[in-house]
Amino acid sequence: MATKIPVAQARLFANRFVCKKCGHKMRTQATRILSGKIRCRKCNSNALRSIRRK
Ligand SMILES: [Zn+2]
């Protein structure tokens, strides 16, 4: 992406996470990820990453 619009990026990526194992995307809050309460609905893994990072 050429243009960086922080507000738009925050809205698009802030609460999206991807399962490291199966790539399933889900929307939840970062605090819940950090507390380890969230598991992937598909493969039951709790290895999640933010969608932004590569
Ligand atoms: Zn998964």
PDB file of the backbone (N, CA, C, O) and the ligand in Angstrom, with CONECT records:
HET     ZN  A 101       1
ATOM      1  N   MET A   1       0.839  -1.197   0.000  1.00  0.00           N
ATOM      2  CA  MET A   1       0.000   0.000   0.000  1.00  0.00           C
ATOM      3  C   MET A   1       0.870   1.240   0.000  1.00  0.00           C
ATOM      4  O   MET A   1       1.818   1.343   0.777  1.00  0.00           O
ATOM      5  N   ALA A   2       0.552   2.161  -0.854  1.00  0.00           N
ATOM      6  CA  ALA A   2       1.375   3.355  -0.966  1.00  0.00           C
ATOM      7  C   ALA A   2       1.047   4.364   0.122  1.00  0.00           C
ATOM      8  O   ALA A   2       1.933   4.960   0.735  1.00  0.00           O
ATOM      9  N   THR A   3      -0.219   4.533   0.341  1.00  0.00           N
ATOM     10  CA  THR A   3      -0.618   5.537   1.326  1.00  0.00           C
ATOM     11  C   THR A   3      -0.828   4.893   2.684  1.00  0.00           C
ATOM     12  O   THR A   3      -1.341   3.781   2.802  1.00  0.00           O
ATOM     13  N   LYS A   4      -0.425   5.613   3.678  1.00  0.00           N
ATOM     14  CA  LYS A   4      -0.629   5.109   5.034  1.00  0.00           C
ATOM     15  C   LYS A   4      -1.639   5.993   5.751  1.00  0.00           C
ATOM     16  O   LYS A   4      -1.400   7.177   5.989  1.00  0.00           O
ATOM     17  N   ILE A   5      -2.721   5.416   6.074  1.00  0.00           N
ATOM     18  CA  ILE A   5      -3.736   6.159   6.813  1.00  0.00           C
ATOM     19  C   ILE A   5      -3.929   5.445   8.156  1.00  0.00           C
ATOM     20  O   ILE A   5      -4.622   4.430   8.231  1.00  0.00           O
ATOM     21  N   PRO A   6      -3.331   5.966   9.182  1.00  0.00           N
ATOM     22  CA  PRO A   6      -3.324   5.270  10.483  1.00  0.00           C
ATOM     23  C   PRO A   6      -4.706   4.898  10.968  1.00  0.00           C
ATOM     24  O   PRO A   6      -4.908   3.803  11.491  1.00  0.00           O
ATOM     25  N   VAL A   7      -5.648   5.787  10.802  1.00  0.00           N
ATOM     26  CA  VAL A   7      -6.986   5.509  11.312  1.00  0.00           C
ATOM     27  C   VAL A   7      -7.603   4.347  10.562  1.00  0.00           C
ATOM     28  O   VAL A   7      -8.197   3.449  11.159  1.00  0.00           O
ATOM     29  N   ALA A   8      -7.457   4.373   9.261  1.00  0.00           N
ATOM     30  CA  ALA A   8      -8.028   3.303   8.456  1.00  0.00           C
ATOM     31  C   ALA A   8      -7.324   1.985   8.745  1.00  0.00           C
ATOM     32  O   ALA A   8      -7.962   0.936   8.824  1.00  0.00           O
ATOM     33  N   GLN A   9      -6.027   2.044   8.900  1.00  0.00           N
ATOM     34  CA  GLN A   9      -5.281   0.822   9.181  1.00  0.00           C
ATOM     35  C   GLN A   9      -5.677   0.247  10.520  1.00  0.00           C
ATOM     36  O   GLN A   9      -5.819  -0.965  10.678  1.00  0.00           O
ATOM     37  N   ALA A  10      -5.853   1.126  11.477  1.00  0.00           N
ATOM     38  CA  ALA A  10      -6.247   0.670  12.803  1.00  0.00           C
ATOM     39  C   ALA A  10      -7.602  -0.012  12.725  1.00  0.00           C
ATOM     40  O   ALA A  10      -7.833  -1.045  13.352  1.00  0.00           O
ATOM     41  N   ARG A  11      -8.484   0.580  11.952  1.00  0.00           N
ATOM     42  CA  ARG A  11      -9.825   0.012  11.852  1.00  0.00           C
ATOM     43  C   ARG A  11      -9.784  -1.346  11.153  1.00  0.00           C
ATOM     44  O   ARG A  11     -10.538  -2.260  11.487  1.00  0.00           O
ATOM     45  N   LEU A  12      -8.895  -1.451  10.187  1.00  0.00           N
ATOM     46  CA  LEU A  12      -8.859  -2.692   9.415  1.00  0.00           C
ATOM     47  C   LEU A  12      -8.130  -3.813  10.151  1.00  0.00           C
ATOM     48  O   LEU A  12      -8.500  -4.982  10.049  1.00  0.00           O
ATOM     49  N   PHE A  13      -7.096  -3.440  10.887  1.00  0.00           N
ATOM     50  CA  PHE A  13      -6.216  -4.486  11.400  1.00  0.00           C
ATOM     51  C   PHE A  13      -6.214  -4.649  12.910  1.00  0.00           C
ATOM     52  O   PHE A  13      -5.722  -5.650  13.431  1.00  0.00           O
ATOM     53  N   ALA A  14      -6.757  -3.680  13.604  1.00  0.00           N
ATOM     54  CA  ALA A  14      -6.558  -3.647  15.045  1.00  0.00           C
ATOM     55  C   ALA A  14      -7.015  -4.927  15.736  1.00  0.00           C
ATOM     56  O   ALA A  14      -6.273  -5.516  16.522  1.00  0.00           O
ATOM     57  N   ASN A  15      -8.205  -5.339  15.447  1.00  0.00           N
ATOM     58  CA  ASN A  15      -8.735  -6.480  16.201  1.00  0.00           C
ATOM     59  C   ASN A  15      -8.835  -7.747  15.359  1.00  0.00           C
ATOM     60  O   ASN A  15      -9.708  -8.587  15.574  1.00  0.00           O
ATOM     61  N   ARG A  16      -7.935  -7.864  14.411  1.00  0.00           N
ATOM     62  CA  ARG A  16      -7.942  -9.053  13.572  1.00  0.00           C
ATOM     63  C   ARG A  16      -6.712  -9.890  13.893  1.00  0.00           C
ATOM     64  O   ARG A  16      -5.607  -9.370  14.045  1.00  0.00           O
ATOM     65  N   PHE A  17      -6.922 -11.159  13.991  1.00  0.00           N
ATOM     66  CA  PHE A  17      -5.790 -12.039  14.287  1.00  0.00           C
ATOM     67  C   PHE A  17      -5.854 -13.288  13.412  1.00  0.00           C
ATOM     68  O   PHE A  17      -6.921 -13.725  12.983  1.00  0.00           O
ATOM     69  N   VAL A  18      -4.686 -13.835  13.170  1.00  0.00           N
ATOM     70  CA  VAL A  18      -4.609 -15.006  12.311  1.00  0.00           C
ATOM     71  C   VAL A  18      -3.982 -16.157  13.090  1.00  0.00           C
ATOM     72  O   VAL A  18      -2.995 -15.970  13.802  1.00  0.00           O
ATOM     73  N   CYS A  19      -4.544 -17.314  12.952  1.00  0.00           N
ATOM     74  CA  CYS A  19      -3.965 -18.493  13.573  1.00  0.00           C
ATOM     75  C   CYS A  19      -2.674 -18.850  12.862  1.00  0.00           C
ATOM     76  O   CYS A  19      -2.633 -18.918  11.634  1.00  0.00           O
ATOM     77  N   LYS A  20      -1.618 -19.078  13.633  1.00  0.00           N
ATOM     78  CA  LYS A  20      -0.331 -19.405  13.020  1.00  0.00           C
ATOM     79  C   LYS A  20      -0.352 -20.803  12.423  1.00  0.00           C
ATOM     80  O   LYS A  20       0.418 -21.106  11.512  1.00  0.00           O
ATOM     81  N   LYS A  21      -1.213 -21.631  12.922  1.00  0.00           N
ATOM     82  CA  LYS A  21      -1.222 -23.019  12.466  1.00  0.00           C
ATOM     83  C   LYS A  21      -2.016 -23.189  11.183  1.00  0.00           C
ATOM     84  O   LYS A  21      -1.507 -23.730  10.201  1.00  0.00           O
ATOM     85  N   CYS A  22      -3.258 -22.732  11.186  1.00  0.00           N
ATOM     86  CA  CYS A  22      -4.123 -23.028  10.051  1.00  0.00           C
ATOM     87  C   CYS A  22      -4.495 -21.785   9.253  1.00  0.00           C
ATOM     88  O   CYS A  22      -5.140 -21.886   8.209  1.00  0.00           O
ATOM     89  N   GLY A  23      -4.092 -20.613   9.737  1.00  0.00           N
ATOM     90  CA  GLY A  23      -4.362 -19.411   8.972  1.00  0.00           C
ATOM     91  C   GLY A  23      -5.773 -18.884   9.089  1.00  0.00           C
ATOM     92  O   GLY A  23      -6.182 -18.000   8.336  1.00  0.00           O
ATOM     93  N   HIS A  24      -6.498 -19.416  10.015  1.00  0.00           N
ATOM     94  CA  HIS A  24      -7.869 -18.959  10.214  1.00  0.00           C
ATOM     95  C   HIS A  24      -7.872 -17.551  10.795  1.00  0.00           C
ATOM     96  O   HIS A  24      -7.177 -17.256  11.768  1.00  0.00           O
ATOM     97  N   LYS A  25      -8.669 -16.694  10.175  1.00  0.00           N
ATOM     98  CA  LYS A  25      -8.710 -15.314  10.645  1.00  0.00           C
ATOM     99  C   LYS A  25      -9.880 -15.128  11.581  1.00  0.00           C
ATOM    100  O   LYS A  25     -10.964 -15.674  11.374  1.00  0.00           O
ATOM    101  N   MET A  26      -9.640 -14.351  12.610  1.00  0.00           N
ATOM    102  CA  MET A  26     -10.741 -14.060  13.511  1.00  0.00           C
ATOM    103  C   MET A  26     -10.615 -12.661  14.070  1.00  0.00           C
ATOM    104  O   MET A  26      -9.552 -12.043  14.016  1.00  0.00           O
ATOM    105  N   ARG A  27     -11.698 -12.180  14.598  1.00  0.00           N
ATOM    106  CA  ARG A  27     -11.691 -10.829  15.137  1.00  0.00           C
ATOM    107  C   ARG A  27     -11.894 -10.894  16.641  1.00  0.00           C
ATOM    108  O   ARG A  27     -12.897 -11.418  17.126  1.00  0.00           O
ATOM    109  N   THR A  28     -10.940 -10.362  17.359  1.00  0.00           N
ATOM    110  CA  THR A  28     -11.058 -10.303  18.809  1.00  0.00           C
ATOM    111  C   THR A  28     -10.172  -9.197  19.332  1.00  0.00           C
ATOM    112  O   THR A  28      -9.467  -8.545  18.561  1.00  0.00           O
ATOM    113  N   GLN A  29     -10.199  -8.982  20.609  1.00  0.00           N
ATOM    114  CA  GLN A  29      -9.427  -7.877  21.149  1.00  0.00           C
ATOM    115  C   GLN A  29      -8.030  -8.328  21.550  1.00  0.00           C
ATOM    116  O   GLN A  29      -7.824  -9.451  22.012  1.00  0.00           O
ATOM    117  N   ALA A  30      -7.077  -7.421  21.361  1.00  0.00           N
ATOM    118  CA  ALA A  30      -5.676  -7.747  21.625  1.00  0.00           C
ATOM    119  C   ALA A  30      -5.463  -8.159  23.074  1.00  0.00           C
ATOM    120  O   ALA A  30      -4.642  -9.031  23.359  1.00  0.00           O
ATOM    121  N   THR A  31      -6.188  -7.544  23.979  1.00  0.00           N
ATOM    122  CA  THR A  31      -6.024  -7.876  25.395  1.00  0.00           C
ATOM    123  C   THR A  31      -6.411  -9.319  25.661  1.00  0.00           C
ATOM    124  O   THR A  31      -5.835  -9.982  26.524  1.00  0.00           O
ATOM    125  N   ARG A  32      -7.380  -9.791  24.918  1.00  0.00           N
ATOM    126  CA  ARG A  32      -7.815 -11.168  25.124  1.00  0.00           C
ATOM    127  C   ARG A  32      -6.803 -12.152  24.553  1.00  0.00           C
ATOM    128  O   ARG A  32      -6.623 -13.248  25.083  1.00  0.00           O
ATOM    129  N   ILE A  33      -6.153 -11.756  23.481  1.00  0.00           N
ATOM    130  CA  ILE A  33      -5.080 -12.581  22.922  1.00  0.00           C
ATOM    131  C   ILE A  33      -3.933 -12.685  23.925  1.00  0.00           C
ATOM    132  O   ILE A  33      -3.394 -13.763  24.178  1.00  0.00           O
ATOM    133  N   LEU A  34      -3.584 -11.541  24.480  1.00  0.00           N
ATOM    134  CA  LEU A  34      -2.442 -11.501  25.391  1.00  0.00           C
ATOM    135  C   LEU A  34      -2.710 -12.301  26.659  1.00  0.00           C
ATOM    136  O   LEU A  34      -1.794 -12.873  27.250  1.00  0.00           O
ATOM    137  N   SER A  35      -3.952 -12.335  27.063  1.00  0.00           N
ATOM    138  CA  SER A  35      -4.265 -13.081  28.278  1.00  0.00           C
ATOM    139  C   SER A  35      -4.365 -14.582  28.002  1.00  0.00           C
ATOM    140  O   SER A  35      -4.527 -15.385  28.921  1.00  0.00           O
ATOM    141  N   GLY A  36      -4.267 -14.944  26.732  1.00  0.00           N
ATOM    142  CA  GLY A  36      -4.219 -16.365  26.378  1.00  0.00           C
ATOM    143  C   GLY A  36      -5.551 -17.074  26.445  1.00  0.00           C
ATOM    144  O   GLY A  36      -5.601 -18.302  26.512  1.00  0.00           O
ATOM    145  N   LYS A  37      -6.615 -16.324  26.428  1.00  0.00           N
ATOM    146  CA  LYS A  37      -7.924 -16.960  26.562  1.00  0.00           C
ATOM    147  C   LYS A  37      -8.511 -17.375  25.228  1.00  0.00           C
ATOM    148  O   LYS A  37      -9.456 -18.162  25.163  1.00  0.00           O
ATOM    149  N   ILE A  38      -7.942 -16.837  24.170  1.00  0.00           N
ATOM    150  CA  ILE A  38      -8.519 -17.074  22.855  1.00  0.00           C
ATOM    151  C   ILE A  38      -7.853 -18.259  22.178  1.00  0.00           C
ATOM    152  O   ILE A  38      -6.627 -18.375  22.152  1.00  0.00           O
ATOM    153  N   ARG A  39      -8.666 -19.118  21.644  1.00  0.00           N
ATOM    154  CA  ARG A  39      -8.145 -20.234  20.868  1.00  0.00           C
ATOM    155  C   ARG A  39      -8.767 -20.220  19.487  1.00  0.00           C
ATOM    156  O   ARG A  39      -9.878 -19.732  19.280  1.00  0.00           O
ATOM    157  N   CYS A  40      -8.008 -20.775  18.546  1.00  0.00           N
ATOM    158  CA  CYS A  40      -8.519 -20.861  17.186  1.00  0.00           C
ATOM    159  C   CYS A  40      -9.743 -21.781  17.165  1.00  0.00           C
ATOM    160  O   CYS A  40      -9.741 -22.870  17.739  1.00  0.00           O
ATOM    161  N   ARG A  41     -10.775 -21.308  16.488  1.00  0.00           N
ATOM    162  CA  ARG A  41     -11.995 -22.107  16.454  1.00  0.00           C
ATOM    163  C   ARG A  41     -11.830 -23.352  15.583  1.00  0.00           C
ATOM    164  O   ARG A  41     -12.536 -24.347  15.746  1.00  0.00           O
ATOM    165  N   LYS A  42     -10.895 -23.267  14.673  1.00  0.00           N
ATOM    166  CA  LYS A  42     -10.736 -24.370  13.729  1.00  0.00           C
ATOM    167  C   LYS A  42      -9.841 -25.474  14.282  1.00  0.00           C
ATOM    168  O   LYS A  42     -10.212 -26.647  14.295  1.00  0.00           O
ATOM    169  N   CYS A  43      -8.641 -25.070  14.744  1.00  0.00           N
ATOM    170  CA  CYS A  43      -7.661 -26.089  15.127  1.00  0.00           C
ATOM    171  C   CYS A  43      -7.375 -26.071  16.623  1.00  0.00           C
ATOM    172  O   CYS A  43      -6.568 -26.862  17.110  1.00  0.00           O
ATOM    173  N   ASN A  44      -8.028 -25.174  17.353  1.00  0.00           N
ATOM    174  CA  ASN A  44      -7.908 -25.136  18.810  1.00  0.00           C
ATOM    175  C   ASN A  44      -6.525 -24.725  19.292  1.00  0.00           C
ATOM    176  O   ASN A  44      -6.166 -24.984  20.440  1.00  0.00           O
ATOM    177  N   SER A  45      -5.758 -24.095  18.438  1.00  0.00           N
ATOM    178  CA  SER A  45      -4.447 -23.611  18.844  1.00  0.00           C
ATOM    179  C   SER A  45      -4.573 -22.204  19.424  1.00  0.00           C
ATOM    180  O   SER A  45      -5.464 -21.443  19.046  1.00  0.00           O
ATOM    181  N   ASN A  46      -3.678 -21.873  20.337  1.00  0.00           N
ATOM    182  CA  ASN A  46      -3.703 -20.493  20.824  1.00  0.00           C
ATOM    183  C   ASN A  46      -2.518 -19.708  20.293  1.00  0.00           C
ATOM    184  O   ASN A  46      -2.175 -18.657  20.833  1.00  0.00           O
ATOM    185  N   ALA A  47      -1.888 -20.213  19.233  1.00  0.00           N
ATOM    186  CA  ALA A  47      -0.817 -19.485  18.583  1.00  0.00           C
ATOM    187  C   ALA A  47      -1.414 -18.523  17.562  1.00  0.00           C
ATOM    188  O   ALA A  47      -1.667 -18.887  16.413  1.00  0.00           O
ATOM    189  N   LEU A  48      -1.628 -17.317  17.996  1.00  0.00           N
ATOM    190  CA  LEU A  48      -2.242 -16.335  17.117  1.00  0.00           C
ATOM    191  C   LEU A  48      -1.286 -15.175  16.915  1.00  0.00           C
ATOM    192  O   LEU A  48      -0.495 -14.836  17.795  1.00  0.00           O
ATOM    193  N   ARG A  49      -1.374 -14.589  15.765  1.00  0.00           N
ATOM    194  CA  ARG A  49      -0.566 -13.405  15.514  1.00  0.00           C
ATOM    195  C   ARG A  49      -1.465 -12.326  14.957  1.00  0.00           C
ATOM    196  O   ARG A  49      -2.569 -12.595  14.482  1.00  0.00           O
ATOM    197  N   SER A  50      -0.971 -11.087  15.022  1.00  0.00           N
ATOM    198  CA  SER A  50      -1.733 -10.005  14.438  1.00  0.00           C
ATOM    199  C   SER A  50      -1.662 -10.128  12.926  1.00  0.00           C
ATOM    200  O   SER A  50      -0.714 -10.690  12.379  1.00  0.00           O
ATOM    201  N   ILE A  51      -2.658  -9.604  12.272  1.00  0.00           N
ATOM    202  CA  ILE A  51      -2.786  -9.827  10.839  1.00  0.00           C
ATOM    203  C   ILE A  51      -1.799  -8.962  10.065  1.00  0.00           C
ATOM    204  O   ILE A  51      -1.518  -9.226   8.896  1.00  0.00           O
ATOM    205  N   ARG A  52      -1.289  -7.960  10.698  1.00  0.00           N
ATOM    206  CA  ARG A  52      -0.448  -6.978  10.032  1.00  0.00           C
ATOM    207  C   ARG A  52       0.938  -7.537   9.750  1.00  0.00           C
ATOM    208  O   ARG A  52       1.485  -7.380   8.658  1.00  0.00           O
ATOM    209  N   ARG A  53       1.485  -8.187  10.755  1.00  0.00           N
ATOM    210  CA  ARG A  53       2.860  -8.659  10.645  1.00  0.00           C
ATOM    211  C   ARG A  53       2.969  -9.759   9.608  1.00  0.00           C
ATOM    212  O   ARG A  53       2.000 -10.462   9.322  1.00  0.00           O
ATOM    213  N   LYS A  54       4.168  -9.897   9.048  1.00  0.00           N
ATOM    214  CA  LYS A  54       4.275 -10.897   8.009  1.00  0.00           C
ATOM    215  C   LYS A  54       4.754 -12.242   8.538  1.00  0.00           C
ATOM    216  O   LYS A  54       4.894 -13.194   7.770  1.00  0.00           O
TER     217      LYS A  54
HETATM  218 ZN    ZN A 101      -6.077 -22.565  13.735  1.00  0.00          ZN2+
END
